[in-house]
């Protein structure tokens, strides 16, 4: 999964491990990749900023990819899509690489090639918004995740920014990968100054 040190990607990877899967995370930079292994317990980490990203992804996924949790899109997805196995599944949670786009991508339309892979590999792709599952799965998720966080099986990080005036820059930083973990804007009195 890409953006694997963000709040969603890090949770998805850790849950995958708890459920018996091999977790390979994609993140930007050596520090984040190191944290994927040492802090979050992923099996492998790949730096999408590395000039050898495609080769590193291939080495980290020698048997291909059966499930790819998509929350980035762009060049990362292009590289991942070439590693997908027959019958691979792709839950699509976000496409952060495209959020700041002001025009269509340059170059030839790659959709026909991708749709050819969807057909020839029998891929399953499903977009979702988390509130689609609240009624049916919230109670189970809260019970399981609360226990995992309490016993240390699932860890998380928060990137805290102080002051509402800094919220726009915090948001830009989040979209460009400058944060690490869940970005939180703290407003009001500093709880440590009481």
Z-matrix of the N, CA and C atoms (Angstrom, degrees):
N
C 1 1.438
C 2 1.515 1 109.19
N 3 1.326 2 114.65 1 144.52
C 4 1.458 3 120.33 2 179.09
C 5 1.523 4 109.16 3 -90.49
N 6 1.332 5 116.16 4 167.42
C 7 1.468 6 122.30 5 -175.01
C 8 1.529 7 108.90 6 51.70
N 9 1.316 8 115.64 7 41.47
C 10 1.458 9 121.71 8 -170.39
C 11 1.516 10 114.09 9 -71.59
N 12 1.326 11 119.67 10 -13.13
C 13 1.464 12 120.04 11 175.85
C 14 1.520 13 111.55 12 -97.93
N 15 1.306 14 117.21 13 0.49
C 16 1.456 15 120.38 14 173.90
C 17 1.521 16 109.89 15 -75.72
N 18 1.331 17 116.88 16 174.08
C 19 1.470 18 118.96 17 -176.84
C 20 1.526 19 113.21 18 -63.45
N 21 1.312 20 118.05 19 -37.31
C 22 1.461 21 120.70 20 -178.76
C 23 1.524 22 110.07 21 -77.30
N 24 1.335 23 116.81 22 -52.87
C 25 1.460 24 120.42 23 -177.07
C 26 1.518 25 113.22 24 -59.86
N 27 1.328 26 117.47 25 -41.83
C 28 1.467 27 119.23 26 -179.34
C 29 1.526 28 110.63 27 -66.73
N 30 1.330 29 117.44 28 -38.58
C 31 1.466 30 120.11 29 178.07
C 32 1.522 31 110.63 30 -67.37
N 33 1.330 32 117.28 31 -44.62
C 34 1.469 33 120.73 32 -179.07
C 35 1.529 34 110.60 33 -60.12
N 36 1.324 35 116.96 34 -45.11
C 37 1.464 36 119.84 35 179.98
C 38 1.511 37 113.04 36 -63.47
N 39 1.327 38 116.47 37 -41.94
C 40 1.463 39 119.72 38 179.71
C 41 1.529 40 111.48 39 -68.23
N 42 1.329 41 116.69 40 -39.09
C 43 1.464 42 119.76 41 176.51
C 44 1.531 43 109.97 42 -64.87
N 45 1.325 44 116.64 43 -41.24
C 46 1.468 45 120.00 44 177.43
C 47 1.526 46 110.21 45 -56.69
N 48 1.326 47 116.98 46 -45.40
C 49 1.473 48 120.50 47 178.14
C 50 1.517 49 111.04 48 -61.29
N 51 1.332 50 117.19 49 -44.67
C 52 1.466 51 120.81 50 179.87
C 53 1.528 52 112.06 51 -61.59
N 54 1.326 53 116.08 52 -29.24
C 55 1.459 54 121.06 53 -179.63
C 56 1.529 55 112.71 54 -91.70
N 57 1.358 56 116.93 55 5.20
C 58 1.457 57 120.65 56 173.20
C 59 1.514 58 116.92 57 98.21
N 60 1.321 59 118.42 58 7.31
C 61 1.461 60 120.70 59 -179.99
C 62 1.533 61 110.97 60 -90.96
N 63 1.306 62 115.57 61 162.92
C 64 1.465 63 122.55 62 171.55
C 65 1.516 64 106.46 63 -89.19
N 66 1.337 65 117.45 64 127.12
C 67 1.465 66 121.88 65 -175.63
C 68 1.524 67 110.94 66 -109.02
N 69 1.335 68 115.09 67 121.33
C 70 1.459 69 122.15 68 175.36
C 71 1.526 70 106.71 69 -116.35
N 72 1.322 71 115.96 70 121.13
C 73 1.455 72 120.42 71 -178.38
C 74 1.514 73 111.97 72 -106.73
N 75 1.321 74 115.51 73 147.03
C 76 1.457 75 122.59 74 176.05
C 77 1.520 76 106.99 75 -115.96
N 78 1.327 77 116.32 76 126.82
C 79 1.460 78 121.36 77 -178.50
C 80 1.523 79 108.85 78 -144.06
N 81 1.321 80 115.90 79 171.45
C 82 1.455 81 121.15 80 -178.29
C 83 1.513 82 112.72 81 -105.21
N 84 1.310 83 116.95 82 102.51
C 85 1.458 84 121.75 83 175.29
C 86 1.516 85 113.28 84 112.39
N 87 1.334 86 114.15 85 155.61
C 88 1.473 87 120.77 86 -177.37
C 89 1.521 88 112.48 87 -63.41
N 90 1.348 89 117.51 88 -41.02
C 91 1.467 90 120.48 89 -178.26
C 92 1.522 91 110.82 90 -61.11
N 93 1.321 92 116.86 91 -45.42
C 94 1.458 93 119.90 92 -179.19
C 95 1.525 94 110.95 93 -67.39
N 96 1.312 95 117.85 94 -39.60
C 97 1.467 96 120.57 95 178.18
C 98 1.522 97 111.11 96 -64.98
N 99 1.317 98 116.85 97 -39.73
C 100 1.467 99 120.50 98 177.72
C 101 1.536 100 110.07 99 -62.89
N 102 1.332 101 117.06 100 -42.01
C 103 1.467 102 120.90 101 179.53
C 104 1.528 103 111.45 102 -64.06
N 105 1.335 104 117.27 103 -34.73
C 106 1.463 105 119.56 104 178.40
C 107 1.524 106 111.12 105 -57.37
N 108 1.312 107 116.30 106 -41.01
C 109 1.466 108 121.40 107 -179.02
C 110 1.524 109 110.83 108 -80.06
N 111 1.326 110 116.68 109 -54.37
C 112 1.463 111 121.28 110 -170.48
C 113 1.527 112 113.93 111 -77.75
N 114 1.312 113 117.77 112 -35.26
C 115 1.461 114 120.81 113 -175.22
C 116 1.522 115 112.95 114 -99.92
N 117 1.337 116 116.57 115 -42.14
C 118 1.460 117 119.84 116 -174.50
C 119 1.530 118 113.54 117 -99.93
N 120 1.334 119 118.15 118 -7.14
C 121 1.461 120 121.32 119 172.89
C 122 1.519 121 116.78 120 77.23
N 123 1.333 122 117.51 121 20.82
C 124 1.466 123 119.80 122 176.83
C 125 1.527 124 109.11 123 -66.45
N 126 1.325 125 116.32 124 157.38
C 127 1.462 126 121.17 125 178.26
C 128 1.519 127 112.50 126 -78.32
N 129 1.322 128 116.48 127 -31.59
C 130 1.466 129 121.15 128 -179.71
C 131 1.526 130 108.55 129 -153.56
N 132 1.320 131 114.97 130 156.41
C 133 1.460 132 121.45 131 178.21
C 134 1.519 133 108.76 132 -137.78
N 135 1.337 134 115.20 133 140.88
C 136 1.458 135 121.40 134 -178.63
C 137 1.521 136 108.22 135 -128.77
N 138 1.332 137 115.85 136 132.52
C 139 1.464 138 122.43 137 -179.14
C 140 1.528 139 109.38 138 -90.34
N 141 1.330 140 116.62 139 112.36
C 142 1.469 141 119.50 140 -177.87
C 143 1.529 142 112.23 141 -70.77
N 144 1.329 143 117.85 142 -10.87
C 145 1.472 144 121.17 143 177.78
C 146 1.528 145 112.45 144 -89.06
N 147 1.314 146 116.42 145 -9.14
C 148 1.456 147 120.87 146 -178.81
C 149 1.529 148 110.68 147 -70.00
N 150 1.336 149 117.23 148 141.41
C 151 1.470 150 119.01 149 176.08
C 152 1.528 151 112.51 150 -65.10
N 153 1.330 152 117.34 151 -16.07
C 154 1.466 153 121.18 152 178.53
C 155 1.536 154 111.15 153 -107.25
N 156 1.329 155 116.50 154 27.42
C 157 1.468 156 120.94 155 -176.32
C 158 1.519 157 112.84 156 -51.60
N 159 1.322 158 118.30 157 -49.92
C 160 1.472 159 120.53 158 -176.87
C 161 1.529 160 111.49 159 -61.93
N 162 1.322 161 117.05 160 -42.46
C 163 1.460 162 120.63 161 178.58
C 164 1.527 163 110.88 162 -66.86
N 165 1.339 164 116.16 163 -39.92
C 166 1.462 165 120.29 164 179.50
C 167 1.530 166 110.47 165 -65.87
N 168 1.332 167 117.13 166 -39.29
C 169 1.464 168 121.06 167 177.49
C 170 1.530 169 110.24 168 -62.46
N 171 1.316 170 116.36 169 -42.94
C 172 1.463 171 120.24 170 178.31
C 173 1.524 172 110.93 171 -61.58
N 174 1.340 173 117.08 172 -42.39
C 175 1.467 174 120.60 173 179.61
C 176 1.529 175 111.33 174 -65.94
N 177 1.329 176 117.16 175 -34.83
C 178 1.464 177 121.13 176 -178.78
C 179 1.523 178 112.62 177 -78.06
N 180 1.338 179 116.54 178 -17.76
C 181 1.469 180 121.23 179 -178.91
C 182 1.528 181 109.69 180 -127.42
N 183 1.340 182 117.55 181 60.94
C 184 1.471 183 119.94 182 -174.04
C 185 1.529 184 113.53 183 -61.17
N 186 1.328 185 116.93 184 -25.48
C 187 1.461 186 120.55 185 179.05
C 188 1.524 187 112.31 186 -100.48
N 189 1.323 188 116.85 187 14.19
C 190 1.453 189 121.00 188 -178.18
C 191 1.517 190 111.73 189 82.32
N 192 1.331 191 115.70 190 -169.51
C 193 1.463 192 122.02 191 -176.02
C 194 1.523 193 108.88 192 -124.93
N 195 1.334 194 115.89 193 127.20
C 196 1.461 195 121.49 194 178.69
C 197 1.528 196 112.08 195 -95.67
N 198 1.341 197 117.02 196 -35.74
C 199 1.466 198 121.72 197 178.24
C 200 1.521 199 107.28 198 -135.09
N 201 1.312 200 115.55 199 127.75
C 202 1.466 201 120.39 200 176.53
C 203 1.520 202 108.57 201 -124.59
N 204 1.313 203 116.90 202 112.98
C 205 1.459 204 121.92 203 177.64
C 206 1.525 205 107.37 204 -81.73
N 207 1.318 206 115.92 205 110.01
C 208 1.464 207 121.77 206 -173.28
C 209 1.524 208 111.33 207 -95.10
N 210 1.328 209 115.47 208 121.53
C 211 1.457 210 119.70 209 171.79
C 212 1.519 211 112.00 210 -141.09
N 213 1.335 212 117.14 211 17.92
C 214 1.460 213 120.99 212 -179.17
C 215 1.524 214 112.78 213 -126.59
N 216 1.326 215 118.02 214 -55.78
C 217 1.464 216 120.98 215 -175.55
C 218 1.521 217 111.05 216 79.74
N 219 1.327 218 116.51 217 -157.52
C 220 1.462 219 122.45 218 175.84
C 221 1.514 220 113.76 219 61.45
N 222 1.343 221 116.78 220 -150.07
C 223 1.469 222 121.56 221 -176.82
C 224 1.530 223 113.67 222 -61.17
N 225 1.339 224 117.20 223 -30.23
C 226 1.463 225 119.19 224 178.69
C 227 1.529 226 109.31 225 -64.25
N 228 1.326 227 116.72 226 -46.99
C 229 1.469 228 118.96 227 179.19
C 230 1.523 229 110.99 228 -64.02
N 231 1.318 230 117.19 229 -36.58
C 232 1.461 231 119.73 230 178.49
C 233 1.528 232 110.35 231 -58.11
N 234 1.332 233 116.99 232 -44.03
C 235 1.469 234 120.50 233 179.17
C 236 1.524 235 111.03 234 -67.69
N 237 1.323 236 116.57 235 -43.98
C 238 1.462 237 120.96 236 -178.93
C 239 1.525 238 110.62 237 -63.79
N 240 1.325 239 117.34 238 -40.92
C 241 1.470 240 120.27 239 -175.11
C 242 1.523 241 111.85 240 -59.93
N 243 1.316 242 117.46 241 -24.49
C 244 1.465 243 121.02 242 179.18
C 245 1.524 244 112.60 243 -80.57
N 246 1.342 245 116.51 244 -8.28
C 247 1.471 246 121.68 245 179.85
C 248 1.532 247 112.35 246 -104.79
N 249 1.323 248 117.46 247 -0.13
C 250 1.460 249 120.83 248 -175.12
C 251 1.524 250 112.20 249 -69.83
N 252 1.305 251 115.70 250 136.82
C 253 1.461 252 122.14 251 176.66
C 254 1.523 253 110.45 252 -84.74
N 255 1.311 254 115.52 253 165.13
C 256 1.458 255 120.98 254 173.81
C 257 1.532 256 108.44 255 -58.68
N 258 1.321 257 115.98 256 137.02
C 259 1.460 258 124.83 257 -179.04
C 260 1.532 259 113.60 258 69.85
N 261 1.326 260 117.89 259 16.00
C 262 1.463 261 120.35 260 178.19
C 263 1.531 262 110.01 261 -61.10
N 264 1.328 263 114.40 262 152.79
C 265 1.466 264 121.48 263 179.63
C 266 1.519 265 109.45 264 -117.95
N 267 1.341 266 115.49 265 139.15
C 268 1.456 267 121.22 266 -177.94
C 269 1.524 268 109.47 267 -130.23
N 270 1.339 269 118.16 268 95.90
C 271 1.456 270 119.19 269 170.13
C 272 1.529 271 107.78 270 -76.36
N 273 1.323 272 117.19 271 128.75
C 274 1.469 273 121.81 272 -177.47
C 275 1.520 274 108.59 273 -106.22
N 276 1.324 275 115.04 274 113.01
C 277 1.459 276 122.28 275 -176.67
C 278 1.530 277 111.66 276 -105.07
N 279 1.322 278 117.90 277 -25.91
C 280 1.455 279 121.70 278 -178.56
C 281 1.511 280 110.88 279 -168.64
N 282 1.325 281 115.13 280 167.50
C 283 1.472 282 121.88 281 -179.69
C 284 1.525 283 109.11 282 -141.04
N 285 1.314 284 116.68 283 56.45
C 286 1.458 285 122.63 284 -171.27
C 287 1.530 286 113.50 285 -56.25
N 288 1.315 287 118.31 286 -28.34
C 289 1.467 288 120.62 287 -179.51
C 290 1.522 289 111.96 288 -62.37
N 291 1.325 290 116.82 289 -22.50
C 292 1.462 291 120.62 290 -176.67
C 293 1.523 292 113.77 291 -103.85
N 294 1.307 293 118.85 292 -3.51
C 295 1.463 294 120.91 293 -172.37
C 296 1.524 295 113.47 294 -63.24
N 297 1.307 296 117.97 295 -31.48
C 298 1.462 297 120.71 296 -177.94
C 299 1.525 298 113.10 297 -98.97
N 300 1.317 299 117.82 298 7.29
C 301 1.470 300 121.31 299 -178.16
C 302 1.528 301 110.30 300 -64.97
N 303 1.320 302 115.09 301 137.57
C 304 1.468 303 120.33 302 177.66
C 305 1.524 304 111.54 303 -111.65
N 306 1.333 305 116.00 304 -2.35
C 307 1.464 306 120.19 305 177.12
C 308 1.522 307 108.71 306 -155.07
N 309 1.316 308 115.47 307 169.98
C 310 1.463 309 120.56 308 177.75
C 311 1.528 310 109.71 309 -67.62
N 312 1.343 311 117.45 310 151.85
C 313 1.461 312 119.56 311 178.75
C 314 1.525 313 111.09 312 -61.99
N 315 1.341 314 115.60 313 146.63
C 316 1.455 315 120.22 314 177.32
C 317 1.520 316 109.65 315 -79.89
N 318 1.310 317 114.99 316 163.28
C 319 1.457 318 120.38 317 175.98
C 320 1.511 319 111.68 318 96.50
N 321 1.322 320 115.71 319 -177.23
C 322 1.468 321 119.24 320 -178.66
C 323 1.529 322 110.93 321 -68.69
N 324 1.304 323 116.18 322 153.58
C 325 1.459 324 123.31 323 176.81
C 326 1.528 325 108.21 324 -69.14
N 327 1.336 326 116.76 325 117.21
C 328 1.462 327 121.03 326 -178.18
C 329 1.530 328 112.82 327 -91.78
N 330 1.326 329 116.75 328 -2.62
C 331 1.453 330 119.41 329 -178.19
C 332 1.533 331 113.04 330 -60.02
N 333 1.347 332 119.68 331 -42.73
C 334 1.467 333 117.81 332 178.81
C 335 1.532 334 113.02 333 -58.78
N 336 1.317 335 117.38 334 -39.80
C 337 1.466 336 120.20 335 178.49
C 338 1.520 337 111.57 336 -65.48
N 339 1.316 338 116.30 337 -42.81
C 340 1.457 339 119.78 338 178.49
C 341 1.525 340 110.96 339 -64.38
N 342 1.324 341 116.88 340 -44.41
C 343 1.464 342 119.82 341 179.39
C 344 1.534 343 110.20 342 -63.07
N 345 1.324 344 117.44 343 -30.89
C 346 1.461 345 120.19 344 173.92
C 347 1.520 346 111.24 345 -62.95
N 348 1.350 347 116.81 346 -39.98
C 349 1.471 348 120.04 347 176.44
C 350 1.522 349 110.66 348 -67.23
N 351 1.345 350 117.25 349 -39.85
C 352 1.464 351 120.22 350 177.27
C 353 1.522 352 109.45 351 -56.20
N 354 1.324 353 116.34 352 -45.60
C 355 1.463 354 121.21 353 -178.38
C 356 1.525 355 111.59 354 -69.10
N 357 1.329 356 117.50 355 -52.57
C 358 1.468 357 119.98 356 -172.99
C 359 1.525 358 113.03 357 -70.24
N 360 1.330 359 118.03 358 -26.77
C 361 1.466 360 121.04 359 179.95
C 362 1.527 361 112.64 360 -99.70
N 363 1.335 362 117.43 361 -0.43
C 364 1.465 363 121.64 362 -177.90
C 365 1.524 364 111.18 363 54.18
N 366 1.326 365 116.32 364 48.17
C 367 1.462 366 121.78 365 -178.47
C 368 1.524 367 110.87 366 -73.47
N 369 1.321 368 115.42 367 149.42
C 370 1.459 369 122.02 368 172.33
C 371 1.517 370 107.51 369 -114.31
N 372 1.334 371 116.29 370 120.78
C 373 1.456 372 122.06 371 -179.64
C 374 1.517 373 107.30 372 -122.36
N 375 1.328 374 116.99 373 128.36
C 376 1.452 375 120.09 374 179.25
C 377 1.515 376 110.30 375 -140.34
N 378 1.322 377 115.04 376 119.78
C 379 1.451 378 120.13 377 172.34
C 380 1.510 379 109.75 378 -78.84
N 381 1.323 380 116.18 379 151.23
C 382 1.458 381 119.24 380 176.84
C 383 1.523 382 110.37 381 -154.26
N 384 1.282 383 114.09 382 153.75
C 385 1.459 384 123.43 383 170.68
C 386 1.525 385 104.82 384 -117.84
N 387 1.314 386 116.55 385 134.56
C 388 1.464 387 119.89 386 -169.25
C 389 1.520 388 114.24 387 -55.38
N 390 1.328 389 119.00 388 -30.12
C 391 1.466 390 118.37 389 -176.47
C 392 1.527 391 113.01 390 -69.36
N 393 1.322 392 117.33 391 -10.83
C 394 1.468 393 120.31 392 175.65
C 395 1.529 394 111.38 393 -64.13
N 396 1.315 395 117.40 394 -23.07
C 397 1.451 396 121.93 395 -172.15
C 398 1.524 397 113.67 396 -110.12
N 399 1.324 398 117.37 397 -0.24
C 400 1.460 399 120.40 398 -174.93
C 401 1.522 400 111.60 399 -59.23
N 402 1.309 401 118.51 400 -52.56
C 403 1.465 402 121.00 401 -175.17
C 404 1.528 403 112.06 402 -57.25
N 405 1.324 404 116.35 403 -41.78
C 406 1.463 405 119.87 404 -174.17
C 407 1.526 406 114.29 405 -86.34
N 408 1.348 407 117.10 406 -32.76
C 409 1.469 408 118.66 407 -169.99
C 410 1.523 409 115.98 408 -120.40
N 411 1.317 410 119.42 409 -5.32
C 412 1.468 411 120.22 410 -173.92
C 413 1.523 412 112.93 411 -58.72
N 414 1.302 413 118.01 412 -47.59
C 415 1.465 414 120.31 413 -176.84
C 416 1.528 415 111.48 414 -60.43
N 417 1.338 416 116.89 415 -44.46
C 418 1.468 417 120.02 416 178.29
C 419 1.521 418 111.24 417 -63.87
N 420 1.351 419 116.03 418 -43.20
C 421 1.463 420 119.57 419 -179.62
C 422 1.526 421 111.04 420 -62.40
N 423 1.317 422 117.42 421 -47.57
C 424 1.464 423 120.97 422 -178.90
C 425 1.523 424 110.14 423 -60.64
N 426 1.315 425 117.07 424 -43.22
C 427 1.464 426 120.68 425 -179.98
C 428 1.536 427 110.71 426 -62.71
N 429 1.338 428 116.45 427 -51.71
C 430 1.469 429 119.55 428 -177.28
C 431 1.523 430 111.90 429 -67.52
N 432 1.332 431 116.98 430 -48.05
C 433 1.469 432 119.62 431 -176.37
C 434 1.527 433 111.38 432 -65.43
N 435 1.326 434 117.54 433 -39.07
C 436 1.473 435 120.27 434 177.95
C 437 1.521 436 110.64 435 -59.77
N 438 1.324 437 116.59 436 -43.17
C 439 1.464 438 120.24 437 179.08
C 440 1.526 439 110.98 438 -65.81
N 441 1.328 440 117.07 439 -42.47
C 442 1.470 441 120.20 440 -179.48
C 443 1.526 442 112.10 441 -65.41
N 444 1.325 443 117.04 442 -40.69
C 445 1.468 444 119.69 443 178.18
C 446 1.528 445 109.37 444 -67.40
N 447 1.330 446 116.86 445 -43.06
C 448 1.468 447 120.93 446 -179.22
C 449 1.521 448 112.61 447 -61.75
N 450 1.350 449 117.48 448 -38.96
C 451 1.466 450 119.00 449 -177.93
C 452 1.527 451 113.38 450 -92.30
N 453 1.347 452 116.80 451 2.04
C 454 1.463 453 120.64 452 176.79
C 455 1.515 454 114.92 453 85.84
N 456 1.328 455 118.22 454 3.53
C 457 1.466 456 120.66 455 178.76
C 458 1.520 457 111.57 456 -67.54
N 459 1.330 458 117.04 457 -31.58
C 460 1.461 459 122.24 458 175.87
C 461 1.525 460 107.43 459 -120.32
N 462 1.311 461 114.60 460 127.29
C 463 1.468 462 121.60 461 179.33
C 464 1.511 463 109.25 462 -114.03
N 465 1.315 464 115.51 463 160.26
C 466 1.459 465 120.04 464 178.14
C 467 1.523 466 109.74 465 -148.45
N 468 1.307 467 114.64 466 162.77
C 469 1.464 468 122.31 467 174.91
C 470 1.514 469 108.64 468 -126.65
N 471 1.315 470 115.25 469 151.90
C 472 1.454 471 120.97 470 173.30
C 473 1.520 472 108.78 471 -124.16
N 474 1.326 473 115.25 472 137.93
C 475 1.462 474 122.98 473 174.67
C 476 1.527 475 105.41 474 -104.88
N 477 1.334 476 117.09 475 100.95
C 478 1.461 477 122.07 476 -173.28
C 479 1.521 478 110.00 477 -94.17
N 480 1.328 479 114.86 478 129.07
C 481 1.461 480 122.80 479 176.78
C 482 1.526 481 106.47 480 -118.04
N 483 1.323 482 117.06 481 129.39
C 484 1.456 483 121.07 482 -178.16
C 485 1.522 484 112.29 483 -89.54
N 486 1.338 485 115.57 484 131.15
C 487 1.452 486 122.11 485 171.48
C 488 1.510 487 114.83 486 94.28
N 489 1.331 488 114.68 487 132.10
C 490 1.456 489 121.01 488 179.29
C 491 1.524 490 111.80 489 -61.22
N 492 1.332 491 117.23 490 -29.39
C 493 1.466 492 120.42 491 177.83
C 494 1.526 493 112.00 492 -61.52
N 495 1.327 494 117.04 493 -25.18
C 496 1.462 495 121.50 494 -178.99
C 497 1.526 496 113.42 495 -91.95
N 498 1.337 497 117.27 496 0.32
C 499 1.468 498 120.94 497 -178.02
C 500 1.528 499 113.04 498 -60.53
N 501 1.355 500 119.90 499 -44.82
C 502 1.474 501 117.89 500 179.88
C 503 1.532 502 112.81 501 -59.58
N 504 1.317 503 117.08 502 -42.14
C 505 1.469 504 119.77 503 179.58
C 506 1.526 505 110.57 504 -69.21
N 507 1.326 506 117.61 505 -35.75
C 508 1.466 507 120.93 506 176.42
C 509 1.526 508 110.28 507 -62.41
N 510 1.335 509 116.24 508 -39.99
C 511 1.464 510 120.87 509 179.40
C 512 1.527 511 110.45 510 -66.25
N 513 1.331 512 116.85 511 -44.28
C 514 1.472 513 119.97 512 177.55
C 515 1.526 514 110.46 513 -61.85
N 516 1.330 515 116.29 514 -41.65
C 517 1.457 516 120.12 515 178.59
C 518 1.515 517 112.63 516 -62.50
N 519 1.339 518 115.75 517 -38.42
C 520 1.457 519 120.47 518 178.30
C 521 1.531 520 110.37 519 -63.32
N 522 1.321 521 116.72 520 -43.40
C 523 1.466 522 119.96 521 -178.14
C 524 1.518 523 113.02 522 -71.92
N 525 1.327 524 117.25 523 -19.73
C 526 1.461 525 119.55 524 179.54
C 527 1.527 526 112.54 525 -103.61
N 528 1.343 527 117.05 526 5.10
C 529 1.464 528 120.14 527 175.46
C 530 1.505 529 115.52 528 83.56
N 531 1.340 530 118.86 529 15.74
C 532 1.463 531 120.52 530 179.82
C 533 1.525 532 112.46 531 -80.74
N 534 1.323 533 117.22 532 -14.12
C 535 1.462 534 120.11 533 178.59
C 536 1.528 535 109.77 534 -87.51
N 537 1.318 536 114.19 535 169.82
C 538 1.456 537 120.98 536 174.25
C 539 1.521 538 105.96 537 -136.61
N 540 1.312 539 117.07 538 107.41
C 541 1.455 540 121.17 539 -177.23
C 542 1.511 541 111.44 540 93.33
N 543 1.309 542 115.56 541 -159.82
C 544 1.468 543 123.03 542 -178.65
C 545 1.515 544 109.28 543 -75.31
N 546 1.337 545 116.88 544 124.74
C 547 1.457 546 120.48 545 176.80
C 548 1.522 547 108.77 546 -82.10
N 549 1.326 548 115.48 547 125.53
C 550 1.461 549 122.75 548 -179.40
C 551 1.520 550 108.04 549 -126.08
N 552 1.334 551 116.39 550 130.26
C 553 1.461 552 121.03 551 175.40
C 554 1.526 553 107.13 552 -100.90
N 555 1.319 554 115.55 553 116.69
C 556 1.463 555 121.38 554 -179.33
C 557 1.525 556 108.36 555 -89.51
N 558 1.322 557 116.84 556 125.88
C 559 1.465 558 121.86 557 178.70
C 560 1.522 559 109.07 558 -121.60
N 561 1.322 560 116.24 559 158.91
C 562 1.452 561 120.20 560 179.06
C 563 1.514 562 111.89 561 88.98
N 564 1.301 563 114.36 562 -165.59
C 565 1.464 564 120.80 563 -176.56
C 566 1.521 565 111.32 564 -66.26
N 567 1.307 566 115.87 565 144.84
C 568 1.454 567 122.20 566 176.58
C 569 1.514 568 108.33 567 -72.06
N 570 1.336 569 119.88 568 117.74
C 571 1.468 570 121.25 569 -176.47
C 572 1.526 571 112.84 570 -65.62
N 573 1.329 572 119.24 571 -17.55
C 574 1.465 573 121.56 572 -179.81
C 575 1.520 574 112.39 573 -86.09
N 576 1.351 575 117.10 574 -8.52
C 577 1.478 576 119.23 575 -176.12
C 578 1.523 577 112.24 576 -93.43
N 579 1.333 578 119.16 577 -1.08
C 580 1.475 579 121.43 578 -177.48
C 581 1.503 580 112.65 579 -73.83
